[in-house]
Structures are given as structure tokens and as C-alpha cells.
Amino acid sequence: MEKTVEIKKNRSRTTEIFLSIALPLAFLIIALFFFPSRERFEFSTDEGINLMKGMLVERGYTLYDEIWSDQPPLFTHILAASFTIFGEKVGAGRFLVLILSCILLWSAAQILQMEWGFVYALAGTILYLLLPTYLVLSVSTMVGLPAIAFAMFSMFALIKWHRVQKNYWLLLSAIALGLSVLTKIFTGFLVPIFMAGLIIAEFALWRGKKPWWKLFIPAGLWLAAFLIFTSAFGLLLIGPENVPQLLENHLLARQVDAFKEQVDFNINWHLREALPILFLALLGVIYSIRERRWLFMYPLAWAGVAYLLLLNHSPVWIHHQLLVTIPATLLAAVAVVKAICMVYQTLQSRITLTRKDLIWILAVVLIFAMFFSFRPPDSVLLLAPLPSLSGSGLDLGPITEKFLFKMIDHAPETNWVVTDLPMYAFRSRLPVPPNLAVFSLKRIETGSLTEGEVEATVRKYMPEQVLLGRFTYPSLEAFLEQHYRVIHSKEGMKLYLRKDL
């Protein structure tokens, strides 16, 4: 009898492990073979910036001392390592982010499965696929989603600790959030949230049988592990003298009037397509409280605090919305499954609905609104009906193709490229001067990068090729006309080649 019970337990555990792996694996297959990421030249100019930083690090240049960067170092170093293994390819960077996205989905599914069950984990995975921009950002070489992936794993480990009370889960949670902050600082607000959760949970269980100060031991252990790990690796990879480089540009950006006045730099604008998910999340909060699922206050606090912090922040970029929508989707999955179950049970038993059941009727309405009233995310509409087992080549378009191929034609005689469109340089396997690796709108608007510095860099390096297309530089162009010739020009883009070549 005992052997039979043990066999059933092992089978159940094996099934649980298989199902937990099946969900992120299914997403991996969809993203790899049904989404046309391999044919896309770039999803954002940030892709080129991150790829170029990874290329320069892989070639021996150091972050912050030589390569100007306003982001933490972890993602760039992991990206450089992937280039060492797989070569300097766009696909290597995108696949790295996709793997981290699968870790995020696995962590989210584990949280839902632990607290509610597998059906909830399945619903959550589907909702993530339907989130605006999630699929695109899962295959874009950008730092926002990787940072949130580490943060989600940190929350999974923290919730696991609450359930099993094993301190190694506490340490794992602290280290994972440290990795998140070392990827992008914007997840740092989770530190006080996680600590507050640990302290509140201890006080809720306190019956006066142990000294009150012992209630702070889990939070203290978590904080100590986080600070030691993050500080040690931060000092090793960044150095205290380079910390201002990480912070100043972001602080200055909040004061730029152009960012404050433009509507698409506002968090509410970015969340407009995610409203069904957010409404469902509110219903998920109600049900979590009714069921006393207090551990689901973690995603509620995450999403709520993130929204409040971003409400008066500018600029807000496409990846910032994930700070709200990623945790909110956990709560939305609860509402979706509960609403479907309520409708099914009502149809089966023909019972009379109570007032309390009306909120789940509202949830059903919102589900229909999400699928029919609101337009599906563009990324979902791009999914192919049949799998693509091999890339069919870059979908460049006539303008991009002409510039890229001309750069590649002159690549053998080129040592340096100066460009505000770094993806062209990366795909040509050509480096840019390290101080111009981050050629971003934010850096231009804040004055962290001036036309004078760009011109001085061109004079210093005398790059064989110069490609300009995002910004205008009258003084620089006057210098280029003396020493370079335009070999191709179209719709505001100009490719210069040095006259002696």
C-alpha cells in the first residue's frame, strides 16, 4: 500500500515537473518558429546600442572606462559571452533574451501553480502571450525584460520560501533580485516590497512565543544577502567612481521638457492596450483577498508601486509598461479561471447568481472585451500559421538594404564607423568608437552627448565610414564635406566614405 502511494506521488511530481517545463517550452517554440524575428532588421535602435556594447566588450574594451554606458553591466557581459560562443550575431542576442523570457514565464507559472493550480498557470502563460509588446520584447536585444525576468524568479523563490521555510530559497531570491538590479536599476523598488512582505508574514504568525526581534531575521538575512551580492559584483563590474555615469543621465532625463510634453512618454499611454488585463487583475485581487491568498499581495504591491512611481516619471519607454503588466497578469489569470469556472458551474447546475457572483460576470465581460472589443497585439497578429524552420533572409526594404550592403562592401577597408544607427555597424561587423556606443535620444536630449563630442571623436578616430540618420549636426557635416564624400543618401540618411579610400 505504501509503495502504491509513493508511486502515485512520484508520478504526480513527474507530471508537475513536465507541465511546468511544457509551458515556457511552448512559448519558446512559438517565438522561434512562428514569429518572424529572424527576418527583422531591428525592433528598436536600442537593439543596436546593446549589441554594439556587447561587441566592444567581447573585443576587449571595458565598460564605463572606455565604453560610455548608463546601464548596469550584467546584460552586456552576458551578451559578450554569448558572442564569444556563437559569434557576433544578432540572433545570439535575441536568443539570449528569449531564454530569459522563458525563465520569466516559468517563474510566473510556478507561482500560479503553487498557489492556485496548473490551469491558472496555463491561463497566465496565454495572457503573457497576449500582452502588448511582450512577444516583441522577448526577442529584442534590450535590457528591460531580462531585468524583470530575474525579478520574477526572485519573487518565485521568495514565495517558495514562505511555503517551505528553507533559507536557501531566501538566499536565492536575494541573489536573483541582485542580478536584476545589475541588469537594470529600475527593479530596485522591489527591495522594500519584499522586505515588508517578509516582516508582515512573520508578525502575522507571531504568537508571543519568541522574542520580537527574531521576527526580523528572515528580512535581515534576505537584505544582507542582497546587499553583499549586489555590492560585491557591482564594485567588481562597475567601480565606485563610475556609479555617477549610471545615474546622472536618467536623473537629467526627468527634467527634459520635450519628454514631459510628449504624450507617448507617459505610462498611461503605454498601458492603454493592456486595460483588459489590468481590469482582470483588479478582479484577481478581490478573489485573492476573499480566498486569503496573501502571498498574491506581492504581485499586487509590485504592480501598484511600479505604476505610482511611473505616473509622474518621464520619459517612459516601451519596456517600462512591463513593470506593471507582468505582475498584473498573475492576478488577471486568477480572474480568468475563476470567471470561466463560475460560468460553467452556473450552466451545469442552473443556480441563481448572488450579488457576489456579479463581479465574476464582469470578469467574463472583460474577457470577451479583451478578445473581441480590443484589437489583439500586433505581435500576435504577426504570428505565422505554419512554422518557419529556417530564416528566409532579412526583410530589409530598399532603403535599409542599400545602406547596409554599401557598408558591407567597404567593410574590409574599414576600422571604425561613427553612426547614430549602430545596428548597421553591428551587422557589418564594424565597431564604433567606445564613447559613442550609446548614441541614444536620451543622451542627446540630456546633453550627455553633444555635437562637439561627436565631432571631436570623428577628428580623433577619422573613421572610414560615417552613417547619420537620426540626428542633425551642422558643424559635423561641414567637417565631413571637407574630408569625406557621400556615397549614398536617401530620406535624411547619409553614408560618408573617407576621401582617401
C-alpha positions in Angstrom: 0.0 0.0 0.0 2.8 2.4 0.9 4.6 1.6 -2.3 1.5 2.4 -4.3 1.1 5.7 -2.6 4.8 6.5 -3.2 4.5 5.6 -6.9 1.5 7.8 -7.2 3.3 10.7 -5.6 6.3 10.2 -7.9 4.1 10.2 -10.9 2.3 13.3 -9.7 5.6 15.0 -9.2 6.9 13.9 -12.6 3.7 15.2 -14.2 4.0 18.5 -12.4 7.6 19.0 -13.5 6.7 18.1 -17.1 3.8 20.6 -17.2 5.9 23.3 -15.6 8.5 22.9 -18.4 6.0 22.5 -21.1 4.5 26.0 -20.8 7.7 28.0 -21.3 8.9 25.4 -23.9 5.7 26.0 -25.9 6.4 29.8 -25.8 9.9 29.2 -26.9 8.7 27.2 -30.0 6.1 29.8 -30.8 8.7 32.7 -30.6 11.3 30.8 -32.6 9.3 29.2 -35.4 6.1 31.2 -35.7 7.2 34.8 -35.0 9.2 36.5 -37.8 12.1 37.7 -35.6 14.9 36.3 -37.7 13.8 38.4 -40.7 13.5 41.7 -38.8 16.4 44.1 -39.2 15.9 45.7 -35.8 13.0 46.1 -33.4 14.4 49.3 -31.9 17.5 51.4 -32.1 18.3 50.2 -28.5 19.0 46.8 -30.0 21.9 48.2 -32.0 23.2 50.0 -28.9 23.1 46.9 -26.7 24.6 44.7 -29.4 27.4 47.2 -30.1 28.3 47.4 -26.4 28.4 43.6 -26.3 30.7 43.5 -29.4 33.1 46.1 -27.9 33.3 44.2 -24.5 33.8 41.0 -26.4 36.7 42.6 -28.3 38.4 43.7 -25.1 37.1 47.2 -24.4 35.9 48.0 -20.8 32.6 49.3 -19.7 32.4 52.8 -18.2 36.2 53.5 -18.5 36.2 53.2 -22.3 32.6 52.4 -23.3 30.2 55.1 -22.1 27.1 53.4 -20.7 24.2 54.5 -18.4 23.0 50.9 -17.7 24.3 48.3 -15.3 26.9 45.8 -16.7 25.4 42.3 -16.3 23.5 42.1 -19.6 26.3 43.5 -21.6 28.8 41.0 -20.2 26.4 38.0 -20.7 25.8 39.2 -24.3 29.6 39.5 -24.9 30.0 35.9 -23.6 27.3 34.7 -26.0 29.2 36.4 -28.8 32.3 34.5 -27.8 30.4 31.2 -28.1 28.1 31.8 -31.0 29.8 34.7 -32.9 28.8 38.3 -33.2 25.3 37.7 -34.5 22.0 39.5 -33.9 20.4 36.1 -33.4 22.7 35.3 -30.5 21.5 38.4 -28.6 17.8 37.8 -29.4 18.0 34.1 -28.4 19.6 35.1 -25.1 16.7 37.4 -24.3 14.2 34.7 -25.4 15.7 32.3 -22.9 15.4 34.9 -20.1 11.8 35.4 -21.2 11.2 31.7 -20.8 12.7 31.9 -17.3 10.2 34.7 -16.5 7.3 32.6 -17.8 8.5 29.5 -15.9 8.7 31.5 -12.7 5.3 33.0 -13.2 3.8 29.6 -14.0 5.4 28.2 -10.8 3.9 30.9 -8.7 0.4 30.3 -10.1 0.8 26.6 -9.9 1.9 26.7 -6.3 -0.9 29.0 -5.2 -3.8 28.0 -7.4 -3.0 25.1 -9.7 -1.9 24.2 -13.2 -5.0 25.6 -15.0 -4.1 29.0 -13.6 -0.5 28.6 -14.8 -1.8 27.8 -18.3 -4.1 30.8 -18.3 -1.3 33.1 -17.1 1.0 31.9 -19.9 -1.6 32.6 -22.5 -2.2 36.0 -21.1 1.5 36.8 -21.3 1.5 35.9 -24.9 -1.4 38.3 -25.5 0.3 41.2 -23.5 1.1 44.2 -25.7 4.8 44.2 -26.7 5.7 41.1 -24.6 6.3 38.8 -27.6 8.3 41.5 -29.4 10.4 42.3 -26.3 11.0 38.6 -25.8 13.1 38.6 -29.0 14.6 42.0 -28.8 18.1 42.6 -27.5 17.1 45.1 -24.8 17.7 45.1 -21.1 14.2 45.7 -19.7 12.7 42.3 -20.0 15.9 40.4 -18.8 15.9 42.5 -15.6 12.2 41.7 -15.0 12.9 38.0 -15.7 15.4 37.9 -12.8 13.0 39.9 -10.6 10.2 37.4 -11.3 12.4 34.5 -10.4 13.3 36.3 -7.2 9.6 36.6 -6.3 9.0 32.9 -7.1 11.9 32.0 -4.8 10.5 34.3 -2.1 7.0 32.7 -2.3 8.6 29.3 -2.3 10.4 30.2 1.0 7.1 31.3 2.6 5.7 27.8 1.8 8.7 25.6 2.8 10.7 27.8 5.1 14.1 26.7 3.7 16.6 29.6 3.9 18.3 28.6 0.7 15.2 29.9 -1.2 15.6 33.2 0.7 19.2 33.5 -0.4 18.3 32.5 -4.0 15.6 35.2 -4.0 18.1 37.9 -2.8 20.7 36.9 -5.4 18.1 36.8 -8.2 17.0 40.4 -7.4 20.6 41.4 -7.3 21.1 40.0 -10.8 18.0 42.0 -11.8 19.4 45.3 -10.4 22.8 44.6 -12.0 20.9 44.3 -15.3 18.7 47.4 -15.0 18.3 49.5 -11.9 14.6 50.1 -12.3 13.7 46.9 -10.4 15.3 48.2 -7.2 12.0 49.4 -5.8 11.2 45.7 -5.1 13.7 45.6 -2.3 11.4 47.3 0.3 8.4 45.4 -1.0 10.0 42.0 -0.5 11.3 43.0 2.9 7.9 44.4 4.0 6.3 41.1 2.9 8.8 39.1 5.0 8.3 41.2 8.1 4.5 41.3 7.8 4.3 37.5 7.3 6.4 36.9 10.5 4.3 39.2 12.6 1.1 37.5 11.3 2.4 34.2 12.6 3.8 35.6 15.8 2.1 34.2 19.0 4.5 35.7 21.5 6.5 32.5 21.9 9.8 34.0 20.7 11.4 37.4 21.1 10.0 40.1 18.8 13.4 40.9 17.3 13.6 37.4 15.8 10.7 38.4 13.6 13.1 40.5 11.6 15.6 37.6 11.0 14.2 36.5 7.5 14.1 40.0 6.2 17.6 40.8 7.6 19.0 37.6 6.1 17.4 38.5 2.7 18.6 42.1 2.8 22.2 41.1 3.9 22.4 38.6 1.0 21.1 41.1 -1.5 23.5 43.9 -0.4 26.5 41.7 -0.1 26.0 40.1 -3.5 25.0 43.2 -5.4 27.7 45.4 -3.8 30.4 42.8 -4.4 29.6 42.3 -8.1 28.7 46.0 -8.5 32.2 47.1 -7.3 33.8 44.4 -9.4 32.0 45.2 -12.7 31.3 48.9 -12.2 33.6 50.5 -9.7 32.5 53.3 -7.3 34.0 56.0 -9.5 31.6 55.0 -12.4 28.4 55.0 -10.4 27.5 58.6 -11.4 27.6 57.5 -15.1 24.8 55.1 -14.3 22.6 57.6 -12.6 23.2 61.1 -14.0 21.7 60.6 -17.4 18.5 59.1 -16.0 18.1 61.9 -13.5 18.7 64.6 -16.1 16.1 63.0 -18.4 13.3 63.7 -15.9 14.0 67.4 -16.3 13.8 67.5 -20.1 10.7 69.4 -21.2 10.5 67.5 -24.5 10.0 64.3 -22.6 7.4 65.8 -20.3 5.3 67.3 -23.1 5.2 64.3 -25.4 2.2 62.0 -24.7 3.9 58.8 -25.8 6.4 59.2 -23.0 3.6 58.7 -20.4 2.9 55.4 -18.6 -0.9 55.7 -19.2 -0.3 56.0 -22.9 1.8 52.8 -22.9 -0.8 50.9 -20.8 -3.8 51.8 -23.0 -3.8 48.5 -24.9 -3.4 46.5 -21.6 -6.5 47.8 -20.0 -8.4 44.4 -20.1 -5.5 42.7 -18.3 -5.4 45.5 -15.7 -9.2 45.3 -15.1 -9.0 41.5 -14.8 -6.1 42.0 -12.3 -8.3 44.1 -10.1 -10.8 41.2 -10.0 -8.0 38.8 -9.3 -7.1 41.0 -6.3 -10.6 40.7 -5.0 -10.7 37.0 -5.3 -7.2 36.6 -3.7 -8.4 38.5 -0.7 -11.6 36.5 -0.4 -9.6 33.3 -0.6 -6.9 34.7 1.8 -4.2 34.1 -0.7 -2.0 36.6 1.0 1.2 35.7 -1.0 -0.5 37.2 -4.0 -0.2 40.6 -2.4 3.4 40.5 -3.7 2.4 40.9 -7.4 -0.3 43.5 -6.3 2.3 45.6 -4.5 4.8 45.2 -7.4 2.3 46.4 -10.0 0.8 49.1 -7.8 4.1 50.7 -6.7 5.5 50.5 -10.2 2.5 52.3 -11.6 2.7 55.1 -8.9 6.5 55.5 -9.5 6.0 55.8 -13.3 2.9 58.0 -13.1 4.9 61.2 -12.8 8.1 59.9 -14.4 9.3 60.8 -17.9 10.4 59.5 -20.3 8.5 56.2 -20.1 9.7 53.7 -22.8 8.1 50.7 -24.2 9.7 48.3 -21.7 8.6 50.3 -18.6 5.0 49.1 -19.0 6.1 45.5 -18.2 6.8 46.6 -14.7 3.1 47.0 -14.3 1.7 44.4 -16.7 4.0 41.4 -15.8 2.9 41.2 -12.2 -0.7 42.2 -13.0 -1.0 39.3 -15.4 -0.6 36.9 -12.4 -3.6 38.4 -10.8 -5.5 38.5 -14.1 -5.0 34.8 -14.6 -6.8 34.1 -11.3 -9.8 36.2 -12.5 -10.0 34.4 -15.9 -10.1 30.9 -14.5 -12.4 31.8 -11.7 -14.8 33.5 -14.1 -14.8 30.6 -16.5 -15.4 28.1 -13.7 -18.3 30.2 -12.4 -20.0 30.3 -15.7 -19.5 26.6 -16.2 -20.9 25.7 -12.8 -23.8 28.1 -13.3 -24.7 26.4 -16.6 -24.3 22.9 -15.2 -26.4 23.5 -12.0 -28.6 26.3 -13.2 -28.2 28.1 -9.9 -29.3 31.6 -9.2 -26.4 34.1 -9.1 -25.8 36.1 -6.0 -24.5 39.7 -5.8 -21.0 38.4 -5.1 -21.1 36.4 -8.3 -21.7 39.6 -10.3 -18.0 40.5 -10.1 -17.3 37.3 -12.0 -19.9 38.1 -14.6 -18.0 41.4 -15.0 -14.8 39.3 -15.4 -16.4 37.3 -18.2 -17.4 40.5 -20.0 -13.9 41.8 -19.7 -12.5 38.5 -21.1 -14.8 39.0 -24.2 -13.8 42.6 -24.4 -10.1 41.6 -24.4 -10.6 39.2 -27.3 -13.2 41.0 -29.4 -13.6 44.7 -28.5 -9.8 45.3 -28.2 -7.5 44.7 -31.1 -5.1 41.9 -30.5 -1.4 42.9 -30.0 0.4 43.5 -33.3 3.0 40.9 -32.3 0.2 38.2 -32.1 -1.1 39.3 -35.5 2.3 38.7 -37.0 2.4 35.0 -35.9 2.6 32.7 -39.0 0.0 29.9 -39.4 2.8 27.5 -40.3 6.3 27.1 -38.7 9.4 28.5 -40.3 12.2 26.1 -39.7 14.9 28.3 -41.2 15.3 32.0 -41.7 14.3 33.3 -45.1 16.7 36.2 -45.0 16.5 39.7 -43.7 13.4 41.7 -44.7 15.4 44.9 -45.2 13.4 47.0 -47.6 15.1 49.0 -50.4 16.5 51.8 -48.2 18.0 49.7 -45.5 19.3 47.2 -47.9 21.2 49.8 -50.0 22.9 51.4 -47.0 23.8 48.1 -45.3 25.2 46.5 -48.4 27.3 49.6 -49.2 28.7 49.5 -45.7 29.5 45.8 -46.0 31.2 46.4 -49.4 33.6 48.8 -47.7 34.0 46.8 -44.5 37.4 45.2 -45.5 39.0 48.7 -45.6 37.1 50.0 -42.5 38.4 50.0 -39.0 35.9 52.4 -37.4 32.4 53.6 -38.1 30.7 56.6 -36.5 26.9 56.3 -36.6 23.7 57.1 -34.8 22.3 53.9 -36.2 24.5 51.3 -34.6 22.6 48.2 -35.9 24.1 49.0 -39.4 27.6 48.9 -38.0 26.9 45.7 -36.0 25.5 43.8 -38.9 28.5 44.9 -40.9 30.8 43.6 -38.1 32.3 47.0 -37.7 33.0 48.7 -34.3 32.1 52.3 -33.3 34.3 54.4 -31.0 33.6 53.2 -27.5 32.4 56.6 -26.2 29.8 56.7 -29.0 28.4 53.1 -28.4 25.3 54.6 -26.7 24.1 57.1 -29.3 20.6 57.5 -27.9 17.8 60.1 -27.9 18.0 60.3 -24.1 21.8 61.0 -24.2 21.3 63.7 -26.8 18.4 65.4 -25.1 20.1 65.5 -21.7 23.3 66.9 -23.1 25.3 63.8 -22.1 26.4 63.6 -25.7 27.0 66.9 -27.6 27.7 67.6 -31.2 31.1 68.9 -30.1 32.0 65.5 -28.6 30.8 63.7 -31.7 32.9 65.9 -34.0 35.9 65.6 -31.7 35.5 61.8 -31.9 35.4 61.9 -35.7 38.5 64.0 -35.8 40.3 61.7 -33.4 39.4 58.4 -35.0 39.0 59.5 -38.6 36.6 56.6 -39.2 36.5 55.2 -42.7 32.7 55.4 -42.7 30.1 57.7 -41.1 26.4 57.0 -41.2 24.0 59.6 -40.0 20.2 59.3 -40.0 18.6 60.1 -36.6 20.0 63.5 -35.7 21.4 66.5 -37.5 24.8 68.0 -36.8 25.6 71.1 -38.9 29.1 71.7 -37.7 30.0 68.0 -38.1 28.5 67.8 -41.6 30.7 70.8 -42.6 33.8 68.9 -41.4 32.6 65.7 -43.2 32.2 67.6 -46.5 35.9 68.5 -46.4 37.3 65.0 -45.7 34.5 62.6 -46.8 32.3 62.0 -49.8 28.6 60.9 -49.7 28.3 57.5 -51.3 24.6 57.1 -50.6 21.8 59.4 -49.4 18.1 58.7 -49.0 15.3 60.2 -46.9 17.5 62.0 -44.4 20.2 59.3 -44.2 23.7 59.8 -45.4 26.6 57.4 -45.7 30.0 59.1 -45.9 33.2 57.4 -47.0 36.6 59.0 -46.3 38.0 60.6 -49.4 41.4 58.8 -49.3 39.6 55.4 -49.8 
